[in-house]
Structures are given as structure tokens and as C-alpha cells.
């Protein structure tokens, strides 16, 4: 996707995708214009002043937040496997080498904390859109599908303008969902990003084609596509152009991915697989 895109704005409750002239967007969380977004402690991890510290007068929550935010910045800049626990601890201003283990239990625990910090807010916005869909169901057809596409896309798009590390979260999430070497099991980072959408998956199911698309994990592929596109978007230098256009087309693509029928070739290959067991 190469669409230019500025901030996603709107009201997740009163906005409506059914009026196609407006995007049912979700307002940014705690953000100014993306051009004024400043990460905690500076723009680049290498120039950032340590956050928090382990001075006796500083409360433990500050040290935990400093570790999480530093990990978020470094994971986004260098990749999840490109940063050591020692580097995170040092950049966060923590003298105690066991600070990550103390606050998060492990490196994976720290990664989960980075994801959960944002997912909690994303899911609040997501649930608001699902409740609106439930309370005021569309007449059916394309309008309902587009509302559900918005419910997936718009809460995550709001993170593009979140001053509390939203763009970094999107980059880390994109890496997590696009890896093939992590087990999809409860509590794992990839499961955190996918399993919270169980209700959305149920609501989407009636729109899936009946030719086997559901068995080929069409919904998971769609969610992964959204995360990867947003991660790519979040890496673009500021200022970006109209994010509303980007978000609206991303929702359109989600709707298309969900309902596109299998080709004759794919249907035949699926039938052959079933026959061979």
C-alpha cells in the first residue's frame, strides 16, 4: 500500500462507516499532531537520557515504566532479537542488572508488557465499536462488513498518533505477528495480539465465503495484514499525509480479504488435501 496519509480523527461511537463520506475513525490517544510527537527522553535511543533510575527515592512503578518504554523504543528501532536485556537495563538508567527479571520475570515478560500496555487501550476502542455494531446492527450486506472492518482497523490506526509509544508498539506488533518461529499458545506474544479478537472473529464468520476460506485461516491472515501494514506506516518519517485515507483504504482491503472467494485452483488444492488427509 502506498497511500499517503496526517492524524486519524473522529468519534468511535458517533461516527459511522455507513455514511461512506466519513470514516468511523477513533481519536488518537493522548496525542498532539504527529509532527509534535516526542518519545520519552528523546527521539533516538542512542541520544535518549536515561528514564527513571534506581535511586532510592524513585518509586518502583517508575523503574518498571522506564524499562518498558525503553524496551519499546529499542525493540522498534533494532528488532525484538536485536537488543539485549543488558542494553535495555542500561538505557533505562537501571543500575541493577536483574531489574528486568525483577519487574517482568523474563525478556518475554517484558515484551508482553510492551504489547499489553497498548492493547488494553486498543481493545477499549475496539469493544466500543463492536457494541455499536451490536446495538445498532446494519441492514446487512456490505455495510455490516465495513463496520466490522472498521472495528478491527480504526482502534489500531489511532496508535499512529499516540504520544505514549503508539508508533513503536505498531512496529513491534508487526514483527511479532509476522514471525513463523513463535508458538501460537496462550500467553505468547503473538497470541496476545490475536486472541483478543475472538468476538470479532465470531461476528465476521457469517460474511466469509462458504468455500473453505475459514479453514484456511482467512481471519488470521487478515489481522496479520493489518498489523504489518500499520507497522510499515509507523516507520514512515513525519510528517505523514492524511492518515484518514490510509485507514479507510486499509479497512476496505480488510473487507475484501474477508469475502474474496477461493479460486478454482485453490479450491482444488484444498479438496486434494482433504482427500489425502
PyMOL commands that set and color helices and strands:
alter all, ss='L'
color gray80, all
select helices_A, chain A and resi 34-36+60-78+80-82+85-91+99-104+107-135+142-161+166-177+189-195+198-205+214-216+218-234+243-259+264-276
alter helices_A, ss='H'
color red, helices_A
deselect
rebuild
show_as cartoon
